Amino acid sequence: MEYINLLKKYDTIEKYFSKDIEEPFELWNASRMRNYHEESIKEILTHAYRNNEFYKDKFDKHGVKIEDFQKLEDLSKFPFTYKEELRGKPWVLLSVPKSELTQVHVSTGTTSKKLGDHIYTLYSWDDIYLNELAIEMPLMVHSLKEDIVVNSLPYEMSSAGMAFHRSFQHGSGAAVVNVGKGGFYSDPKKTLIILKDIEATVFLTTPPYALYLSELAEEMGIDIKKDLKLKYIWLTGEGCSFEFRKRLEKIWGCKCYMYYGSLECGPLGVECYYQNGYHIPEGHVFIEIIDPKTGKVLPPGMIGEVCVTVLYRKASPLIRFRVEDLGYIDKETCDCCMERPKIFLRGREKDQIKVGEKFYSPYYLEEMLYKIPEVGNNYQFVVSNEGLTIRVELARGVENPEKVAKKIKTSMSYYVGDIYKVIIEDKIERTLGKTERVKYI
């Protein structure tokens, strides 16, 4: 507790997010945001160079000095940070004394190649309880003090559960119920009972888990449209297409908003009421879109790899971190009141599915598949040397599987080229972990 009394915001956070400034960053004009980005990036670069051997060596070998950064465009002079440089190295980014650490998170390992390849993210008291919380998002995270939020994201290892827990408690004063997802005590049936018992108004989970719970609720005799009091659902942790989201909204009887983030970077994008792209939480991060092959920064509208610099964290600074997601930035004015640019995602580069001579995002294929009304809510894309096989369940009440399979193959081939095979399944396996929508054999 003694250390808490010594907490002090970083200089740039104190300047731009003091208690005297009531205007949230979602409403800042472009000039103010640019000034904040330039000052915070300069502060992070300086801190990293002075306090971390990894970044000092990297900058020196790249031939750049802190003085080389004078404006936002100068950030492109500095080297990238790659996931492979961080895997299995818990202290590689440590830039404060270990005694100042208060929380450590570990990646789920879903993108690593072997056990032990996870990435550690370190937080100090200042990072997690002062600077991060100072950057409130009242317009993006549109919950109210009277809301009851059921948080069905992992609390073990990953930062997902605890990060959202803090955001809702601090950002809106809402009460949060930490039911978790897939852990030892996280019984999905109990989650549904809790949603009903406490009359939760906001639910937070992943898209596949929301679908799984809806199926389980039906088995339990719970009518999620009538028996629950949800105003909306936040979907995060796994991506999905707009068509899948529409299906979930129809099933649950409420709006579903998407949230984009990562363990290493924190929040990266939040949907507004219009559900048309993720508004970038520019108080937390500065995002560049780069050419995956050349590393060149791309202009708005061009698809490339997402590259992130975290603006508030000094225990483990993250500078020009290549997330390996594909997307593009749109700076067109949104119909909502926020003037923040939006990011649109196109999946991970390594997950792009080859059909014929072209590559397609799994989200695009899912979008086209879900447009076919006879297709049920569960599917899997199987990629082999022969081509793309689509495994699907039929929608309820649909008969004549041979005819439907032919329709699916014809329809999908029209959008993406020749489909090798369509297999109609009675039931595709479910999982409480990350859903394997794409399987390579």
N, C-alpha and C positions, 0 to 999 in steps of 0.2 A: 504493500500500500504506500510505502514511502516513495517509491518511484513514481506513482501516479501523481503525486503532488508536484513532481518536477516536469510533467508533460508540457511540451511546447510544440506548437504547430511549426512546420517548416516555413521558412520565410515567405515563399510564394503563396502557400496555402493561407497563411495568416493575412497576407495582403489582399487576396481576392475572395476569401471565404470567411471574413471576420463576422462577428455577430452583428456589427453595425450595418452590414450590407444585406438587405433583405431580398434582393432580386436573385432568383435561382439562375444557375448557369444556363438552363434551358432557354432563357430569354435574353441572354447576352447578345450584343451585336457582334458582327464579324471582327471588328477592330479590337474590341476588348478581349475576345477569345484568342485572337492571334497574339496579343501581348502576353496573355497568361501562358499560352503554350510556349512561347519563346523563353520567358523567364523561368518557367518550371523545368523545361528541358535543359536549359543551361545549368540550373541548380542540380539536377539529377546527374548530368554528365560530369560536373565538377566533383560531386560527392563520390561517384563511382570510380573516377580516376584516382582520387586521393585515398580511397579506403578499400580498394579491391584489386588484387593482383591480376585476376582474370581480365578485367576491363583495361587496366593499365597496360598489360602486355599486348592486348588486342589493339588498343589505340596506337601504341608505339609502333607495332609491326605494320600497322596500316598507314603510318605516317601522318596522323592527325593529332592536333592539340585542341584543348578546350577553347582556345582563342579562335579557332577556325569556325566555331559556331557563333554567328551573329544574327542570323535570321532563320526562319523555319526551313527554307530551302537548303540550308547548309547541313541539315541533319543527314542528307543523302551522302555526305562525305565520310560518315562514320560507318564502321563495319556492322554487319548483321550478327545477331545471336541466334544460334541454331539449337534445336532440341537435342541433337546428338552430343552437343558440348556439355549438356546439363545432366544427361541420364546417369543415374547411379552415383552422382557427386553431390552429396547433401550440402557441402559448405562452399561450393565453387562461387556462388553469388553473394556469400555473406559479406556485408559491408558495414556492420556495426559489431561491437563486442557481443559475444554469445550471451553474456549476462543480461543484455537488453531484449533478448528474444522472449516472446510470450506465446507464440503459436507457430506450429509447423504443419503444413499440409503436404500430402503425397498424392501424386497423380494416380488415376485408376489403372493405368497401364494398358488401356485398350488399344493404343497405337504403338506400343513398344514391341520389340522383336523377341525379347526373352525376359524371364523373371529377373528382377533387379534393375531393369532399365527404366524405372520410374523416375519422375522429376520431383524434387523437393522445392516448396515455396515457403520462405521464411518471413515472419512478421515480427516487428517490435511493437511495444505498447503504443508508441507514437503512430506507427503505420495503421494499425488496425482499430484502435480505440479513439484516435484523435483526428488524424488527417483524412482517412477514408470516410469516416462518419461526418466530417465537416463538409464533404462534397455531397450534399443532399440532392436527390432527384425527385422532388415532390410532384412534378408534372409527368415524369416518365413512369414512376412507380405509383400509380394512381389508386392508393388504398387510403382508408380513413381510420381515425382513431377507434371507432366503434367496430371495425372489422375483426372477425375471428379467422385467422389464417392457418390452414392445415398445410404443413410443410412436409411433403412426401418426396424429398430428395435425400441422397446419402449423407449421413453425418459422419460416417467413419472414413478416415483418411482424406477423402476429397474435401475441398472447401465449399462445395455447393450448398449443403444444408445449412452450415453455420453462417455463411456469407448472406444468404437470403434471410435467415433468422434475424441477423443484426439489421439488415436493410429495412425490414418491415417494422421491427420494434422501434428503431431509432427514427427512421424516416417518416413514419406516420403514427407511431404510438400504438399500433395494432397489437393484439394478443396473438402469439404464435404457438401452435401445438406441433411439437417436433415428433411426428410419427415415423419419419425416416422412410427408406425404401430398400427392401432386400436384405436388411440386417437381421440379426438373431431374433430381436423382439418385434421386427416390423412385419407383423402378420397382416397381409392385405385385407383379410376379412375384418380385422379389428380396425383398420384404417377406415373402411366403409362405415362401420358402426359409429366411430368417432365423428365422422363427417355428419352423420345423421343426428347423433345425440346432442352435440354442442351447437348445431345449426350453423356450421361454418359458412362464411360468406365468400371466402377466397381459398382456392386450392392451388397448390404448386407441385408440379410433377413433370415427368417426361411424357412425350406423346404416346409411345407404345404402352407405358404403364397406365395411362388414362384409359386406353382402349381395354387393356386387360382387366382393370377394375370394373369397367362397365359390364363386361361379360360375367364377372364374378358376382356383381350386384344382382344381375338377373337370376343367377342360380340361387342367391340368398333371398330372393323375393323382395329386394329393395328397388323401388322405382326412383331412379336418380333424378328424374325430372320433377317428380311430385314430392318425394320424401326429403330431398335436400333443399337447402336455401342458398345455393351458390349464386353469386352475382357474376363471377367470371373465373376462369382458370388461367394460370400462367404455365406455359409449356417451355421447358428448357432441357439442357443436358443432351438431347439428341435432336437432330434436325428433322423436318418433315415438309412435305409439299403443302401448298394452299388447299388442295383437294382433300388431303388427309385431315387437315385442320377443320375444313367444312364438315366432314363426317363426324368428327369429335364434337363440334358445336351442336350438330343435330342430335347426337346421342345424349349429350349431357344437358342440352337445353339452355346453354349460356354461351357467352363469348369466350373464345380462347385466344390469349395474346402470347406472342412468342418473345423469348428473351435469349440473347446470344452472349455467351461468355466462355471463359476457359479457366482452368485451375491456375495456370501460370499468370494470366493477365487480369483476371477479374471480369467486370462488366465490359462488354464490347458493343452491344446493341440492344435497344429496347423498342418494342412496337408501341405506337400510339393507338388511339381509338380507331383510326382509319385502317389499321392492319395492312399497311402498304410499305414494307421495308422497315429496317431497324434504325431508329435514331441513335447516333453515336453519342455515348456519354462522355463528351469531350472534357469534362472536368476530371475524369479519371485517366483517360488514355488519349494518345495521339496516334491516329491510324494512317498508314500509307498503303497504297496498293502498288505492288512492284511486279515487274516482269519476272516470272519464276526462273527463267533461263539467264537473263542478263543482269537482273537486279536493279534495272532502271525504274525510277518512280514513274508510274503511269498517271495520266490525267483523269479527272472524273469521267465516268461512263465506260472506261475500258476495264475488262476483266483481267485480274491478276491475283497474286498471292497477298493475303492480308499480313501486314507487318506492323507490329505494335510496340510503342514505347509507353510504359506505365509512368504516370506523372506524380504519384504521391508516395511511392514505396521506396524506402532507403535501406531496409534490412537486407533485401535481395532485389536490387535494381534490375529492371528488364528494359534493355535498350535495343530497339530495332529487332525485336523478336519475331522470327518467321513462324507463324501459327500453322502453316500448311493448309489453310482453308483458302478457297478461291471465292472471289467476289468483286464487286465494283462499288464505287461511291457515287451517289447522286446528290447534287447540291440544289436541285430544284425545290421551290417552296412547297411545303406540305400544307394540306388543308387545316391541320391543327395549328395551334398558336406557337409551337416550338420552331425555331429557325435553325435547328441543328441539322447538319447533313445526315443522310441515311446511307446505310450499307446494305447491299443485296448479296446474298450468298449463293454460290453455285457448287457447294460440296467441297470435298478435299480433292486435291490434284491426284493423289495416288488411288482414290476411290472411283475415279471416272471410269465408266464402263465402255469398252470398245465393242461396237456393233458394226460389222463390216470394216470400213476404213476410217470410221469416225468415232470420237469419244463423246459420251453423254454423261451428264450429272445424274446420279441416282435419284435426286429429287425431281428432275425433269421426267425420267422414266416413270416414277411413282405418280406424278401429276397426270400423265397420259393414261396410265393404267386405271387410276381411280375415276377417270371420266367415263369409264365403261360401267354402266349401272349394274350389270350382272356380276361384277367382281365384288367379292366380299372384302372384309376389312383387313385380312392378313394375307401376306404374299412373301415371296422370296425370289430374288434374281440369282440364278446360278450361272457363273461364267466358266466356260471350259474351252478346250481347243475347238470343239465343234461349233461353238457360238453361244448365244444367250438363251438359256432356258428360263421360263417364267413359271413358278409354282404359285397357284392361287387357290383360295377357298371361294366358293360361290356365295353370292348374297343370299340371304334367307328367302326361301320360297322359289328359288330359281331351279329349274330342271333342265334336262337334256344337256349334260356336261359336254358331250362331243360337239354339239352345235356352238356352245359358248366358247369352247377352246378355239374353235375355228375363227369365231368372231374376234377373240382377243388377239390371236396371231395376225389376222388381217389388219385390224385396227392399229396395233403396235408397229407392225411392219411399215404401215403408211407413214408413221412419224419418224421412225429411226432406222428403217432398213430391215433386212430379213431377220426374223426371229427363228432360232433353231427349233424350239419346241415349247409347247404350253402344256403343263400338267395340272389337272384339276385334283386337288387334295380334299379329303374329308375334313382334316384339321392339320394345320401347320403348328409345329411345336412353339410354345410360349416360353419366355424366360423372364426372370425378375431382374436380370442384369441388362446390359445394353443389347438391343435386338440386332441379330445378324441378318440384316435385310439383303446384303450382298455376300454371296459365298463363292469362293474360287476353288475349283477342283482340277 
